Amino acid sequence: MSFLEINNVVKRFGSLDVLRGINLSVEEHQVVCLIGPSGCGKSTLLRCINGLEPISGGEIRILGDRVSGAGVDVDRLRRDVGIVFQSFNLFPHMTVLENICLAPRQVLKLSKEEAESRAIELLRRVQLEQKAKAFPDQLSGGQQQRVAIARALAMQPMLMLLDEITSALDPELVAEVLDLVRDLAAEGMTMLLATHEMGFAKEVSSKVCFLYQGVVHEEGSPERIFGDPTEDRTRGFLKSIIEAGRM
């Protein structure tokens, strides 16, 4: 039994099949990177795992328990599965500290002192302790994304989903966010990432999955996928990435 099992998952929006039978497994402490062209279903898959989008078919299981379909406790699912988006989604009227403390206080029922202690520890971890009382618009994009990751970690999730978390950042700010993800990977955090950062995917992932038209078209180790892909679609995608200077 894998930590995360995605079995023949389908997602339709009206007559459009965005996911057309996704099969994917993630082991505990693995870092699995989803790559592929825009519109292939990467972000939709992450949103389905977190319960933000109901699936149209198939099932998703975590540690053997079904976490998709009727009767699932979505609030509990989102306590266990954190998600960080390319847009930071921080509350602009709250300080950094308040943003991180909100969910642990409301969902986990931590006391103000417990929540703030956890938040300060996380801010120290992401090297933003000095920004605890700042508001989001006083931070750089990279700093806001690190706060968003700290906010997700404050719920102490079993699984982290990262959806193109560097896409909205200026190039000079990408490195500081990727450094944080490297640290989480080194600490054994189980993660599923959708990313266009091919060099990073090659470096940090345990497994790479190439999505194309709503299915996992090819998967394997980063060495094999980036060094010797077997499918024409995978080779064509990577060739276009190389020609664009993004790898």
C-alpha positions, 0 to 999 in steps of 0.5 A: 500500500502506497502512502497516496494512491490515485486510481483511475481518477477522472475530472470533468468540467461540463463536457470537458475531460480535464483528467481522463484516468489518472493513476499515480502512487506516492510513497511516504517521504517521496518528492514526486514532481508533475511536469507537462504542458499548460492545461495537461491537468497538473493543477486540477489533480492537486486540487482534487487530492485536497478536496477543492475539486470533487472528482468525477470518477475513480478514487483517491486514498491516503494510507489506505483510507478513501479521501474522495467521493461521498461521505469524506470529511473534507475538513479533516482531509485539509488538515492532513493535506496542505496546499500552496498555490502560485498566488500567495492567497495571504489575507492582506488585512492580517499580519504575517503572524496572524495569517499563520496562526489563523487555521491552527487556532480555528481548526486545530483549536490551539490557544493563542500562545500555542499558535503563536509559538508554532508560527514563530518557530516556522517563521524562523525556519523560513528565515522571516522571523523579523517579518512577523508583524509585517503585512503581506504588501510589505513583503517581496513575492518570494517572502510572501510565498515562504509565508504561504508555505509556513502557513500550510506547515502550521497545520502539520500536514502529512502531505504537501501539495505545491502548485507552480509555487514559483510561477508568479515570482520574478526570477531573482526570487525563485531561488529562495523559495526553491531552497525552502522546498529543498530543505523540506525534502531533505527533512523527509516531507512527503510532497507532490509538486506541479512545476515548470522548474525542470532543473529543480525537478531533476534535482529534488524529485524521487519520481517525475510524472509527465502529464499529457492530455489528462493522463500520466503519459510517462513516469520514472526516476528523474535520471530516466525521464530527463536523460532517456525518456521513452515516449515521443510526447515526453521527448518533444516536451523536454526538447521544447523546454531546452530550446526555450532555455528553461533547463 
